[in-house]
Amino acid sequence: MKAPTVLANPLRPAILAAARSSRVKRAVTGAPVTRKLVDRFIAGESREAVLSSVREILDSGRSVSIDFLGEDTRDAAGAQATVDEYLALVADLGALPEAAEGKSGVRRLEVSMKLSALGQALAGDGRRVATDNARTICAAAEAAGVWVTVDAEDHATTDSTLAIVRELRRDYPWLGAVVQSYLRRTEDDCRALAGPGSRVRLCKGAYREPESVAFQDRAAVDASYQRCLRILMDGSGYPMVASHDPAVIDAVAPLVGRTGRAADAYEHQ
């Protein structure tokens, strides 16, 4: 497989734009070439279609994480609609037999959520709105045997997002966080997040960022990923290695051997 560029998924900006605009959605999904690419990253356009993909993946022995596409919600009604969709999805996942298995250990079912889709950018107290909405989803997920991970977005939201994760972890210590190796700050964030039981998904990054906050060279992003991976593997948390890069995948086994990590103390994504 070709090594990813700085934009680990070059199609992601188009997919996210399609989630916000019906016109862009028609353009991205209508052309045969882009439709084929979109199908690699979108499990379905309805919960029914997604659940069919989920069943296929689970039957292969793998675990599942689902993200409801959409971000930059601009009104409370849109944020609530996103919450409602997640609650319905969590209920559907909770009805699967794998949900009951996950209540006593590593969970094979997970949803990922973007705080901007839950109201983080709303005027006034958007942070509180997003926190409350995320808490509602976490409560439902815990009861259903489903994990939740808070996704990373552009660098301007990082401080707010990690603060919300820290607040929610007081009640839901299993809540996952996502960090992006192309941001210059991420090594420090990994050190802060590498505590006992802390679930951390490490990815390369998918937003266009200025040089002042992000590495622009692919080699620098890759080197940062390796440094961050070592920090997480040396810590006492639960690293989630989110990369298709063969160099990253090959680096995991030696780190696991050196640190003595058990097979259920980390995962590839």
WODASUL-V934954 format. One record per run of one state. SS is the DSSP state (a for helix, b for strand, c for the rest). FROM is the first residue (numbers start at 1). TO is the last residue. If there is no record, write none. Layout:
# WODASUL-V934954
ss: {SS & SS}
from: {FROM & FROM}
to: {TO & TO}
This chain:
# WODASUL-V934954
ss: {c & a & c & a & c & a & c & a & c & b & c & a & c & a & c & b & c & a & c & a & c & b & c & a & c & b & c & b & c & a & c & b & c & b & c & a & c & b & c & a & c & b & c}
from: {1 & 12 & 21 & 22 & 31 & 32 & 42 & 47 & 60 & 64 & 68 & 76 & 95 & 97 & 103 & 109 & 114 & 115 & 119 & 126 & 145 & 147 & 151 & 155 & 170 & 176 & 181 & 183 & 184 & 186 & 194 & 199 & 204 & 214 & 215 & 218 & 235 & 238 & 242 & 246 & 260 & 266 & 269}
to: {11 & 20 & 21 & 30 & 31 & 41 & 46 & 59 & 63 & 67 & 75 & 94 & 96 & 102 & 108 & 113 & 114 & 118 & 125 & 144 & 146 & 150 & 154 & 169 & 175 & 180 & 182 & 183 & 185 & 193 & 198 & 203 & 213 & 214 & 217 & 234 & 237 & 241 & 245 & 259 & 265 & 268 & 269}
